[in-house]
Amino acid sequence: MIPQRSFGRTGHNSTVTLFGAAALGRVTQADADRTVDLLLDYGVNHIDTAASYGDAELLLGPSLQKHRDRFFLATKTNEREYATAKAQIHRSLERMRVDQIDLIQFHNLGHPDDWDTVMGENGALEAAKEARDQGLVKYIGVTGHGLKIAAFHHRSLQAFDFDSILLPWNIQMKQNPQYAADFDRVVGLARERGIAVQAIKSLLRGPWGTTPKNRSTWYQPLENQADIDRAVHWMLAQGDLFLNTASDINLLPKILDAASRFDGNGPSDEEMAAMVAEQRMTPLFA
């Protein structure tokens, strides 16, 4: 079984590996059902999806009808204004066949114009707070990608007391001095406030480039079990961070297997740097 830790101040003990349901965006209902069964086998109790992940919310519906009490359920809205965000939150509830979402997150909030709209009058934040007041959602978070998102999340946490943040973290990004400094600053603030921190892109090998694409991930992932073990264990040993699984259901068994064998220890940064050189791993963001 996969170990658990407190998901920030929510009071929920989530498995250290969260299921990134982007992996369900373009699969069959049978594949989705089998994937949820695999999650249950490993004790994974936290699903992270989004309204924009293809049919993921719809495909989760049947399993959530049967197992809603087994999962902390997070989704995301990519809408920026009050009315459209409100409509999308209600649509997500209907698509997933649930009465309540545990965590609603603003999807990829890393552009100044989007930020001003979301946080301003008649912005999506008003819709999220209203949904929270109505008991339709419990918590509110913010997510993002790219090299500037750690600094942007810091700005977001200054403006509103979010319950969680989600951003990239892997050994290649730690080797970027500016991003690493921004990451440490926002994670430090999150820890002070009891805000949960979720990491994505932790199994990154590099961009696809000219490599033939053989996965549903939009980056080239690590695929060898030993390499996955090192990346997963390194990430989970960073402290109280959570690892979101890669968006490919065919990689999921290897990731969950690695997480189930996590004993609190991981490879050193030096060992990971050696793997970067050995595997010719490259950054995704430049």
N, C-alpha and C positions, 0 to 999 in steps of 0.2 A: 504494500500500500504506500501511497505517496504521503509524505509528512505534511502537516498543516502548520500555519502560523496566523496570527491575528491580522485580519485585513484592515489595517489602520485602526481607527476608532469606531468602526461599525459594530464591533462586538461579534462579528462572524469570523470563525476560524476557517480560512480558505486553504485548500491544498496549495503548496508552493508553486505548482504548475497549474495555470489556468488554461482552459480550452479556448483557443482562438478560433471562433466559429467562421471566420473567413474561409476556412477549409471546406465549408459546406455550400459555398456560393454556387457551385456548378456540379452537384452530384445528384444521384437519385434519392428518392425517399428511403429505399432499402439501405443504401450506403449511409445515409444520415442516421437511421435507426441503429445500424450496426455500430456506428461510431459512438453514439450515446451509450450503448451497451458496454463498449470498451471503456469508456470513461467511468461507468459505474463499477466495472470490474477492478479498476485501479483506485477507486475511491475519490476520483476527481469530483469536486463539489462546487465548481465555479465555472460558468460559461460566459465568455465575452463575445458578443456579436454586434451587429450594426444594421441599421435599416438599409444601408447601401451595399451589404454583402450579398448581392444576388438574391437567391431564394432561401438564404440561411434561416431567417426568422420563421418563414413558412415551414421549412423542413424540420425545425426544432419543435413545432407545435404539438404533433402527436406524442412525442416523448415527454414533453413538459406537462401535458395533460395527465400523464401517468405518474410522473416523478417530480412534480414541481417542488415538493418539499426537500428534495435531495440536492438542489442547486441554488447557489447565489447567482442571480441572473442579471447580467449587465448588457445593455445595448447602447447604441449611439445615434444621435441625430446629426445630420449634416446640414440641417436648415439653420438659418441665421436670424430669422425674424420670428416674432411671437406667434403669429397666426399659423405659419407653415410648420414651425417646430411643434406647436400644440397638436396640429393635425397628425404629424408624423409620430409623435409619442402615442397617440391613441391608435394609430394604425399598427404600430409595433405590438401593442397589447393585444389587438385582435389577431394579428398574424401569428403570434406565439401562443395564443389561446390561454392567456394568463390575466389575472386581475391586478397584478402588481409587478413592477420591475424594481429590482433591488437598487440598481445603479443606472442612471441615465447620464451619458457623457456627450460632451460637444466634440464632434469628430474633426480631428485635424485642425484645431483652432490655432493657427500660426501665422495668419496674415493680418496686418494692422487694420485693414478695412473690415474684414470679417469680425475681428475682435471688437472693434468699436460698435458694430451692429449688434452682436450677441449681447454685449454688456450694457448697451444703451437702452433708452426708452423704447418700448415695444420690441425689445430684442428677445432672442431665444432663452436667455436666462430667466426672464419673467415667466415664460411658459414652463420651464423646468421647476421653478419655485412654486408655481401654482399647482403643478402636478404633484409635487411633494406635499403641499398643504392639503390636497385632496386625497392623499393616501395612495395615489397611483404609482408613485416612485418613492423610494426611501432616501436615496443619496444622489449627489450630483458630482460628476467628475469632468475632467478635460483631457483630451488626447492630442497627439501630434507626431510629426515626422521631421526629419531633416536636422541640419546642424544648428539651427537657430532655436529649436523648439524648447530646449532646456531653459534658455534665457527667457523665452516667451512664457513658459509655464510659471517662472518666477514672478513675472509681471501679473499673470492671472491670479496667483495666490495672494498677491498684494491687494487685488481688487475684490476678491470674493473668497470665502472660506470653503473651497472645494474639498470634497471628501477623498478624492483620488486623482492621481495623474498617471498618464501612460506615455512612454517615450522610448526611443531606441537606446539600447545599451549592449555593447559587445566589445571584445578586446580591440578591434580595429578603432572603435570610437573612443575607447580609453586612451589609445595612442595619439589621439588628436588633443593637444594641450588645451585649446580654447574650449572645445566641447566638454572635455573631462572636467575643467574648472566650473563651467556652467552647470553640468550635471551634479557635481558635488554640492554646489551652492543650493540648487533647488531641492535636492534630496535631503540635505541638511535641514532646510526649512520645513520640508514635509515631515521629517522625523520629529522635529520640535512640536509640531501641531498634531501629530498622530494621523497624518494623511497617508493613505496607502500609495505605494509606488509600483507600477507595473512596467515590465521591460518587454520590448518587442525587438525583432531582428537579431536575437541573440544567437541564432544558428546560421548567421550569414557567412557564406564563403566569399561572395562577391557579386557584382552585377552579372547578368547573363552575358552581355557582350556578344561575342560571336559563338559562344558555347550553345549547342543545340538545347533548347528548353525541354526538359523532361519532367518538370514538376509544375504544380499550380501556383507555386510561390512566385512573386514578381521579382525576386532576387534568387541567385543560385545558392541553395542551402548546403550545409554539410550533410553528407549522406551515410558515411561509414559509422558504424555503431561506436567505435572507439573515439572518433572525433566528436560525435554527438555527446558522448559521455563527458568528455573534457569540457565542452562548451556549456552544457547544462550544469555540471557540478561547479564550474567556475562562477557562473551567474548566480546560482543559488547560495553560494558561499559568500556573496557580497554583503550579506546582512539580512535585512527584512524585506528585500525585494521579491516580487513575484514574476515568474516567467510565463509569458503567453506563448503557447505552442505555435509552430509554423503553420502556414495556411495550406497544408497538404495532408489529407487523411491517410495517405500511404506512408508518410513519415511519422505519423502520430504514435504507432506502437513502439518505435525506437526511442522517441522522446519520453514517453511515459515509462518505458523500461529503465531509461537512464535516471529519471526523477525518482523512481521507486527505490533505487539503490543509493540515493544521496544520503550520506551519513554525517553531514555537517561540514565536510571538508571538500576542498576543490584544488585544482592545480594552481600554481603561483602565476603571477603575471609573466614571469620569465618563461615558464613552461608554455604558456599560451602564446607568447611572442615567438617561441621556437616553432609552434604549430603554424602560426601565420606564415613564417618563412618557408616552412616545409611544404605546406599546402598551397602556397602562393595565394593566400587570402588577401582580398583587397577591400577598401571601404566602399560602401554603397553610395554615400553622399560625399560630394566634393565641394 
